[in-house]
Amino acid sequence: MTQPARTLDASGLACPMPIVRTRQAIEDLASGDILEVISTDRGSLTDIPSWADTLGHTLVDARQEGERFVYLIKKG
């Protein structure tokens, strides 16, 4: 598995905050870097993949670990 350059823990945040924090976190990364996002918001299941696709980032992985949703996003 690809090692993330940064991990963002957005656990406990409700929509739209996981996306807002993800956008802020990915701005600091270089193109090609991986951002790991951890969320407990069920809305992130559709929000994060859609957001990544819209902005030209690649969703490398999306999985559920118990109550948490974990995403790996490659900056475009």
C-alpha positions in Angstrom: 0.0 0.0 0.0 1.1 3.5 -0.8 2.4 5.5 2.2 0.5 8.8 2.7 2.4 12.0 2.9 -0.1 13.3 5.4 -3.0 11.9 7.4 -6.1 14.0 8.1 -8.4 12.8 10.9 -11.8 14.3 10.4 -13.5 11.9 12.8 -16.5 13.4 14.5 -17.0 16.1 11.9 -20.3 16.4 10.1 -20.8 17.4 6.5 -19.4 19.6 5.0 -16.4 19.8 7.3 -14.6 16.6 6.2 -14.5 18.0 2.6 -13.5 21.5 3.8 -10.6 20.0 5.9 -9.6 17.6 3.1 -9.4 20.6 0.6 -7.3 22.5 3.1 -5.0 19.5 3.7 -4.4 18.6 0.1 -3.5 22.2 -0.9 -0.3 21.8 1.2 0.8 18.6 -0.7 2.8 18.3 -3.9 1.2 16.8 -7.0 1.4 13.0 -6.8 1.4 13.0 -3.0 -1.1 10.8 -1.1 -3.5 12.2 1.5 -5.1 9.8 3.9 -8.5 11.0 5.2 -10.3 9.3 8.1 -13.9 10.2 8.6 -16.9 9.0 10.6 -19.4 10.9 8.5 -21.4 8.4 6.4 -21.9 11.2 3.8 -18.2 11.1 3.1 -18.9 7.8 1.2 -20.2 9.8 -1.7 -18.8 13.3 -0.9 -15.1 12.4 -0.9 -15.0 10.4 -4.2 -17.1 13.0 -6.0 -15.0 15.8 -4.7 -11.7 14.1 -5.7 -13.0 13.4 -9.2 -14.3 16.9 -9.7 -11.0 18.5 -8.8 -8.8 16.0 -10.8 -7.5 14.0 -7.8 -7.4 10.2 -7.8 -9.2 8.1 -5.2 -6.6 5.4 -4.7 -8.4 3.5 -1.9 -11.7 3.7 0.0 -12.5 1.3 2.8 -14.5 1.0 6.0 -12.7 0.1 9.3 -15.4 -0.3 11.9 -17.1 3.1 12.4 -14.4 4.9 10.3 -14.1 5.4 6.6 -10.6 5.7 5.3 -9.7 7.2 2.0 -6.4 7.5 0.1 -6.4 10.5 -2.3 -3.6 11.1 -4.8 -3.2 14.8 -5.5 -3.7 15.6 -9.2 
